[in-house]
Amino acid sequence: MKALGIILAGGNSTRMKSLSDKRAISAMPVGCSYRAIDFALSNMTNSNIQTVAVLSQYNARSLNEHLISSKWWNFGRKQGGLFLFTPTVTADNSWWYRGTADAMWQNIDFLKKRHEPYVVITSGDCVCKIDLSPILDFHIQKQADITVVCTKAPEWDDISRFGTVKIDPDGLISEFEEKPMIAHSNIVSTGTYVIRRRKLIELLEQCNAEGRYNFVTDILIRYTGMKKIYGYMVDSYWSNIASVNSYFRTNMDFLKPEVREFFFGSEPKIYSKAQDLPPAKFNDGASVHDSLIGSGTIINSVVDHSVIFKNVFIGNNTVIKNSIVLNGAYIGDNVRVENCIVESNETLLSDTSYVGDDQIKIVVENNTRLGI
């Protein structure tokens, strides 16, 4: 493909509450065995993009460990590869990334040294499977300055979290509103954009010179109506996980056979960093219904309509219902967990109960496992 990829993975969201206290949103576990960023990386490699830069900043350790090698996503090793950029203090600059445009501008030397004519920019916190090749063809055919990949907002989601657009019959974006209080369109930006590399360099340098740092507000919205900004509609599954409700709902969607088949049962594949773990173990007393169970997990009791990630232990006479249990959690005997997200490596003591009533409850206890 005649493009390089940039994945914006440095942001944080207060909508994630305590879930983002220990990791970047792009590093959130998804679908039992994956991280959110795996979907963006897989879309890149499946579209034959061999050079990808990931721009990380907030709580980046877990994300950086996940991206330690490019081999899991089969990026180019002699020409191209996977590059990880974090804010760097230099003689000319000591700022952290002040926005998405600033993050790219601080790494503009990378863009200037590349030879690919186009750039595909995407977010690391979206779950989707998109072939980027026809989008690039559309961009070239329309002679667009920027192409924005769009979709209809999920009916259950809060549309004020997104940028909404209006698209005319020829595909041009006539209006672009970022996180509107009252939305005038149900078509939203997926956070994926195509732009010519030299045009991106020009716009980033201009933004920096004017003290503007956000790609959406200071480039897309500012130049709507002035430059040829097109919208490309996709109708396949897409979800942004950057809120507690959306994260919970997205993981629960993987309990649906059609969603699992779309992502994991059909080509192209979704790739992730592999771990050598034993299969899940179901002891006497285990009863599992309508659930996903990760490798390395040991279950001794009831799991119903839940997603249990890797290396989880569930004790005797315990009930896990309509919940997500993240990697490495230990749940004791006689415990009830319902409508909850149990944080990774948490210990839930025996004879306790955790129930989310009106909203999903995030369980963070910080208990020690000594003596349990």
C-alpha positions as CSV (number, residue, x, y, z in Angstrom):
1,M,0.0,0.0,0.0
2,K,1.3,3.5,-0.8
3,A,0.8,4.8,2.7
4,L,2.3,4.7,6.2
5,G,0.2,4.5,9.3
6,I,0.0,6.7,12.5
7,I,-1.9,5.4,15.5
8,L,-2.8,8.0,18.1
9,A,-2.6,6.2,21.4
10,G,-1.6,8.9,23.9
11,G,-4.9,10.2,25.3
12,N,-6.8,9.6,28.5
13,S,-10.5,9.9,29.2
14,T,-12.3,10.7,32.5
15,R,-15.2,8.7,31.1
16,M,-13.1,5.6,31.8
17,K,-12.9,6.4,35.5
18,S,-10.4,4.2,37.4
19,L,-10.0,1.8,34.5
20,S,-7.4,4.2,33.0
21,D,-5.5,4.7,36.3
22,K,-3.0,2.0,35.4
23,R,-2.9,1.8,31.6
24,A,-3.6,3.8,28.4
25,I,-7.0,3.3,26.9
26,S,-5.4,1.8,23.8
27,A,-4.0,-0.9,26.1
28,M,-7.4,-1.9,27.6
29,P,-8.1,-5.6,27.3
30,V,-10.8,-6.5,24.8
31,G,-12.5,-9.7,23.7
32,C,-10.9,-12.0,26.2
33,S,-7.4,-12.2,24.5
34,Y,-6.7,-8.8,22.9
35,R,-5.8,-5.2,23.5
36,A,-7.8,-2.3,22.0
37,I,-4.8,-1.3,19.8
38,D,-4.6,-4.7,18.3
39,F,-7.6,-3.9,16.1
40,A,-5.9,-0.7,14.6
41,L,-2.6,-2.6,14.1
42,S,-4.3,-5.5,12.4
43,N,-6.2,-3.2,10.1
44,M,-2.9,-1.7,9.1
45,T,-1.1,-4.9,8.4
46,N,-4.1,-6.5,6.7
47,S,-4.2,-3.5,4.4
48,N,-0.5,-4.0,3.5
49,I,0.7,-0.9,5.4
50,Q,4.2,-1.9,6.4
51,T,5.3,1.2,8.3
52,V,3.4,2.2,11.4
53,A,4.1,4.7,14.1
54,V,2.4,4.6,17.5
55,L,2.3,7.9,19.4
56,S,1.9,7.1,23.1
57,Q,2.0,9.3,26.2
58,Y,-0.4,8.7,29.1
59,N,0.3,5.6,31.3
60,A,2.3,4.1,28.4
61,R,4.2,1.3,30.2
62,S,1.6,-1.4,29.6
63,L,1.1,-0.3,26.0
64,N,4.9,-0.2,25.4
65,E,5.4,-3.7,26.8
66,H,2.6,-5.0,24.5
67,L,4.3,-3.4,21.5
68,I,7.8,-4.7,22.2
69,S,8.0,-6.5,18.9
70,S,6.5,-5.9,15.5
71,K,6.5,-9.6,14.6
72,W,3.1,-10.2,16.1
73,W,1.5,-8.0,13.4
74,N,4.0,-8.9,10.7
75,F,5.1,-5.4,9.8
76,G,8.1,-4.8,7.5
77,R,11.4,-5.7,9.1
78,K,13.9,-4.6,6.5
79,Q,11.8,-1.8,5.0
80,G,9.3,-0.2,7.4
81,G,8.4,-1.6,10.8
82,L,6.6,-0.6,14.0
83,F,7.8,2.6,15.6
84,L,6.9,3.7,19.1
85,F,7.2,7.5,19.8
86,T,6.7,9.1,23.3
87,P,7.3,12.8,24.2
88,T,11.0,13.5,24.1
89,V,12.9,16.5,25.7
90,T,15.1,18.2,23.1
91,A,17.1,21.4,22.9
92,D,14.2,23.0,21.1
93,N,11.2,21.4,22.8
94,S,10.3,20.1,26.3
95,W,6.6,19.9,26.0
96,W,4.5,16.8,26.5
97,Y,2.1,16.2,23.6
98,R,-0.4,19.1,23.8
99,G,-2.9,17.5,21.4
100,T,-3.1,15.2,18.5
101,A,-1.7,17.6,15.9
102,D,1.1,18.5,18.3
103,A,1.9,14.8,18.8
104,M,2.4,14.4,15.1
105,W,4.3,17.7,14.8
106,Q,6.8,16.6,17.5
107,N,7.6,13.6,15.4
108,I,7.5,15.4,12.0
109,D,11.1,14.3,11.2
110,F,9.7,10.8,10.9
111,L,7.2,12.0,8.4
112,K,9.8,14.0,6.4
113,K,12.1,11.0,6.1
114,R,9.5,8.6,4.8
115,H,8.8,8.0,1.1
116,E,5.2,6.9,1.1
117,P,2.9,9.5,-0.6
118,Y,0.0,9.0,1.8
119,V,-0.6,8.7,5.6
120,V,-3.4,6.8,7.3
121,I,-4.1,8.2,10.8
122,T,-6.2,6.3,13.2
123,S,-7.1,6.0,16.9
124,G,-5.9,3.2,19.1
125,D,-9.1,3.0,21.2
126,C,-11.6,1.7,18.6
127,V,-12.7,-1.9,18.0
128,C,-13.3,-2.4,14.2
129,K,-12.2,-4.4,11.2
130,I,-11.8,-2.1,8.2
131,D,-10.0,-2.7,4.9
132,L,-8.1,0.6,4.3
133,S,-7.2,-0.1,0.7
134,P,-10.6,1.0,-0.9
135,I,-10.5,4.1,1.3
136,L,-7.2,5.1,-0.1
137,D,-8.5,4.5,-3.6
138,F,-11.5,6.7,-2.9
139,H,-9.2,9.4,-1.5
140,I,-7.1,9.3,-4.7
141,Q,-10.1,9.2,-7.0
142,K,-11.8,12.2,-5.4
143,Q,-8.4,14.1,-5.3
144,A,-9.3,14.8,-1.7
145,D,-7.2,16.9,0.7
146,I,-8.4,14.7,3.6
147,T,-10.7,11.7,3.8
148,V,-12.6,11.0,7.0
149,V,-13.9,7.5,7.6
150,C,-17.4,7.8,9.0
151,T,-20.1,5.5,10.3
152,K,-23.6,5.7,11.9
153,A,-23.3,6.1,15.6
154,P,-24.3,3.0,17.6
155,E,-27.9,3.6,18.9
156,W,-27.0,2.8,22.5
157,D,-24.0,5.1,22.7
158,D,-23.7,8.7,23.7
159,I,-23.3,10.6,20.5
160,S,-21.9,13.7,22.3
161,R,-18.6,11.7,22.7
162,F,-17.9,11.9,19.0
163,G,-17.4,14.3,16.1
164,T,-20.5,14.4,14.0
165,V,-20.6,15.2,10.3
166,K,-22.9,16.0,7.5
167,I,-22.0,14.6,4.0
168,D,-23.4,15.9,0.7
169,P,-24.4,13.6,-2.2
170,D,-20.9,13.8,-3.7
171,G,-19.2,12.8,-0.5
172,L,-17.9,16.2,0.7
173,I,-18.2,16.9,4.4
174,S,-20.3,20.1,4.7
175,E,-20.4,20.3,8.5
176,F,-18.2,18.9,11.2
177,E,-19.0,19.3,14.9
178,E,-16.8,18.0,17.7
179,K,-18.6,16.5,20.6
180,P,-21.8,18.6,20.2
181,M,-24.2,19.1,23.1
182,I,-27.1,18.6,20.6
183,A,-26.2,16.5,17.6
184,H,-27.6,17.4,14.2
185,S,-26.4,14.2,12.5
186,N,-26.1,10.6,13.6
187,I,-23.0,10.1,11.3
188,V,-19.8,10.2,13.3
189,S,-16.1,10.2,12.5
190,T,-14.4,6.9,13.4
191,G,-11.1,8.7,14.1
192,T,-9.5,7.3,10.9
193,Y,-8.2,9.8,8.3
194,V,-6.3,9.6,5.0
195,I,-4.1,12.5,3.8
196,R,-1.2,13.1,1.5
197,R,2.0,13.0,3.5
198,R,3.3,16.4,2.2
199,K,-0.1,18.0,2.9
200,L,0.0,16.7,6.5
201,I,3.5,18.1,7.0
202,E,2.4,21.5,5.7
203,L,-0.7,21.6,7.9
204,L,1.1,20.5,11.0
205,E,3.8,23.1,10.5
206,Q,1.2,25.8,10.0
207,C,-0.8,24.7,13.1
208,N,2.4,24.8,15.3
209,A,3.3,28.2,14.0
210,E,-0.1,29.5,15.1
211,G,-0.1,27.8,18.4
212,R,-2.8,25.2,17.4
213,Y,-2.4,21.6,18.6
214,N,-5.6,19.6,17.9
215,F,-6.0,17.7,14.6
216,V,-9.8,17.7,14.7
217,T,-10.6,21.2,15.8
218,D,-7.6,23.0,14.3
219,I,-7.4,21.2,11.0
220,L,-10.6,19.2,10.1
221,I,-13.2,21.7,11.5
222,R,-11.2,24.8,10.7
223,Y,-10.7,23.9,7.1
224,T,-14.2,22.4,6.4
225,G,-15.6,24.2,3.4
226,M,-12.1,25.5,2.5
227,K,-10.4,22.3,1.6
228,K,-11.8,19.1,-0.1
229,I,-12.6,17.0,3.0
230,Y,-14.5,13.9,2.0
231,G,-16.4,11.4,4.1
232,Y,-16.1,7.6,3.4
233,M,-19.0,5.6,5.0
234,V,-18.4,2.1,6.5
235,D,-21.2,0.0,7.8
236,S,-19.4,-2.8,9.6
237,Y,-19.0,-3.2,13.4
238,W,-17.3,-0.2,15.0
239,S,-17.1,0.9,18.6
240,N,-15.0,3.4,20.6
241,I,-14.3,2.0,24.0
242,A,-13.3,5.2,25.8
243,S,-16.1,5.2,28.4
244,V,-17.1,2.7,31.0
245,N,-20.4,1.9,29.4
246,S,-19.0,1.6,25.9
247,Y,-16.1,-0.6,27.1
248,F,-18.5,-2.9,28.9
249,R,-21.0,-3.1,26.0
250,T,-18.2,-3.7,23.5
251,N,-16.8,-6.7,25.4
252,M,-20.3,-8.1,25.9
253,D,-20.9,-7.8,22.1
254,F,-18.3,-10.6,21.7
255,L,-20.8,-13.0,23.3
256,K,-22.8,-12.6,20.1
257,P,-22.0,-15.3,17.6
258,E,-22.2,-12.9,14.6
259,V,-19.7,-10.5,16.2
260,R,-17.2,-13.3,17.1
261,E,-17.6,-14.7,13.5
262,F,-16.9,-11.2,12.0
263,F,-13.7,-10.6,14.0
264,F,-12.3,-14.0,14.6
265,G,-14.0,-16.5,12.2
266,S,-13.4,-14.8,8.9
267,E,-10.5,-13.3,7.0
268,P,-8.6,-11.2,7.6
269,K,-7.5,-12.1,11.1
270,I,-7.1,-9.9,14.2
271,Y,-3.5,-10.3,15.6
272,S,-2.1,-9.9,19.1
273,K,1.0,-10.6,21.1
274,A,0.9,-14.3,21.9
275,Q,1.2,-15.8,25.4
276,D,2.0,-19.4,26.2
277,L,-0.8,-20.3,28.6
278,P,-2.6,-23.5,29.3
279,P,-6.2,-23.9,28.3
280,A,-8.9,-22.8,30.7
281,K,-9.7,-25.4,33.4
282,F,-13.2,-26.3,34.6
283,N,-13.2,-28.2,37.9
284,D,-16.1,-30.1,39.5
285,G,-18.8,-27.5,40.4
286,A,-18.1,-25.3,37.4
287,S,-21.1,-24.2,35.4
288,V,-20.4,-21.8,32.4
289,H,-23.2,-20.4,30.2
290,D,-23.0,-17.8,27.4
291,S,-19.5,-16.6,28.3
292,L,-16.0,-16.2,27.0
293,I,-13.2,-17.7,29.1
294,G,-9.5,-16.8,28.6
295,S,-6.6,-19.2,28.7
296,G,-5.0,-20.0,32.0
297,T,-8.2,-19.4,33.9
298,I,-9.5,-21.9,36.6
299,I,-13.2,-22.0,37.3
300,N,-14.8,-23.8,40.2
301,S,-18.3,-22.3,40.2
302,V,-21.0,-20.4,38.2
303,V,-20.2,-18.0,35.3
304,D,-23.2,-16.6,33.4
305,H,-23.1,-14.1,30.5
306,S,-19.7,-12.8,31.3
307,V,-16.3,-12.3,29.8
308,I,-13.4,-13.8,31.9
309,F,-9.9,-12.8,30.7
310,K,-6.7,-14.7,31.1
311,N,-5.2,-16.2,34.3
312,V,-8.3,-15.7,36.4
313,F,-9.1,-17.9,39.4
314,I,-12.7,-18.3,40.5
315,G,-13.3,-20.1,43.8
316,N,-16.1,-22.4,45.1
317,N,-19.8,-21.4,45.4
318,T,-19.2,-18.2,43.6
319,V,-21.5,-16.6,41.0
320,I,-20.2,-14.3,38.3
321,K,-23.1,-12.8,36.2
322,N,-23.2,-10.2,33.5
323,S,-19.7,-9.1,34.4
324,I,-16.1,-8.6,33.0
325,V,-13.2,-10.0,35.0
326,L,-9.8,-8.7,33.7
327,N,-6.5,-10.5,33.6
328,G,-5.0,-12.1,36.7
329,A,-7.9,-11.5,39.1
330,Y,-8.4,-13.9,42.0
331,I,-12.0,-14.4,43.2
332,G,-12.5,-16.3,46.5
333,D,-15.2,-18.6,47.7
334,N,-18.8,-17.6,48.2
335,V,-18.5,-14.4,46.2
336,R,-21.2,-12.7,44.2
337,V,-20.2,-10.4,41.2
338,E,-23.0,-9.0,39.1
339,N,-23.0,-6.1,36.6
340,C,-19.3,-5.3,37.4
341,I,-15.9,-4.9,35.8
342,V,-13.3,-6.5,38.1
343,E,-9.9,-4.8,37.6
344,S,-6.9,-6.9,36.6
345,N,-4.9,-8.6,39.3
346,E,-7.5,-7.8,41.9
347,T,-8.3,-10.1,44.8
348,L,-11.9,-10.4,46.0
349,L,-12.0,-11.9,49.4
350,S,-14.3,-14.8,50.2
351,D,-17.9,-14.1,51.5
352,T,-18.1,-10.7,49.7
353,S,-20.6,-9.3,47.2
354,Y,-20.2,-6.8,44.4
355,V,-23.3,-5.7,42.5
356,G,-23.8,-2.8,40.1
357,D,-27.3,-1.6,40.2
358,D,-28.1,1.5,38.1
359,Q,-24.7,1.5,36.4
360,I,-21.7,-0.8,35.9
361,K,-19.6,-1.0,39.0
362,I,-15.8,-1.0,38.8
363,V,-14.3,-3.3,41.4
364,V,-10.9,-2.1,42.7
365,E,-10.1,-3.4,46.2
366,N,-6.3,-3.5,46.3
367,N,-6.5,-6.5,48.7
368,T,-3.3,-8.6,49.3
369,R,-3.3,-12.3,48.5
370,L,-1.1,-13.3,51.4
371,G,-2.8,-15.9,53.5
372,I,-5.6,-16.5,51.0
